[in-house]
Amino acid sequence: MLGTVSRSWWLLAMQGVAAILFGILALFWPAITILALVLLFGAWAVLDGALSLAALADRSYPTPRWLLVLHGVVGILVGAYALLRPPAAAFVLLTVIGAWAIVVGVARIIAAIELRRLIDGEWALALSGALALLVGLVFLFFPRAGALAVVLYIAWFAILAGGLELAAAFRLRSIAHAIPAA
């Protein structure tokens, strides 16, 4: 088994290279990356909605019919909006993420204050709440900076994950060379 897997090391290496290239492209063309993400989301939402409506044909489908219709119609409308108005859709998405981050931040700060009654110096949770609150405010009041932050996060994640995939691929390659051919 190990021999079979290790001989496919190059597939993992290709995935790592693809991730690194994607990350580098996202760093150099953040606007195109945001547009691509919104368009992909739009296509996915339309397809998801259409498949939900298609499930209506199967009478044994376990989800209530009204929920399938709601899911389908909302998915198609949201997806169409994202496909027809990508900049506006990106702004709406960042606004929702920003509002969510503010709620999370406030909740964490309140939880940290409550925890101070039980343990001494609960600063990590309060700091995490303050960070979430700050991110949420940036997304709401500076949406371009928020969008850039999302792209940079995705880009650096792809580059780091790709590097780790390459490391694993070369480890598998060394194992493949050590195993005698059967």
Steps between C-alpha positions, in 0.01 A plus 500: 500500500773745599686418180197579285431826681862609500531443124226761453707767675501713187122549520534657842793707371286630213227596745757688705634682195145590392421638846819706506433639152142586595623676814758702308244600236255602772769721658575674171139531377276537805216670309481213250510252790205669672306507173577132436392402851172690470431350155577149624274556798225625267529196275496268799194671654305476171592133458419423863162672466421321175588164655277577796211570261583183308463305825129591490456229236598234755194455725708299749753782554512552879497883502158670510392621157451862610859504629631361170316776314631769737854362480483475121354843433727681746806317366419590142424865585813545713715325241356704214561819698863400559546414131334817370640744759827357636631821665173553686489133599854522636402806703191323640709195592758715679222686682353173627845376607568836667171495693565141607853587618367791707243276671766235565740762634248647741394152617861401567573820691190448716598136556851609602357747751279227646795258511704750701268424789610136485866518398772762527615704203281367220654714230530258205125474442458877540783560254345257252171687537670834444668362188170369364336835576780685321478273195124547488530878513763498226273286279206734559671838474786414265363225273786521250751438775282216627483344154875532463547337841284203395697457177834528680389242754397260223819569304734439794303195605535356148874571490562348844276198437666448162844507662390242755355282222831519316686401815270200547536408132878496518483296819284247313747510211787408728294211639418383147869487412574305818237232431620230257280456192273200533 
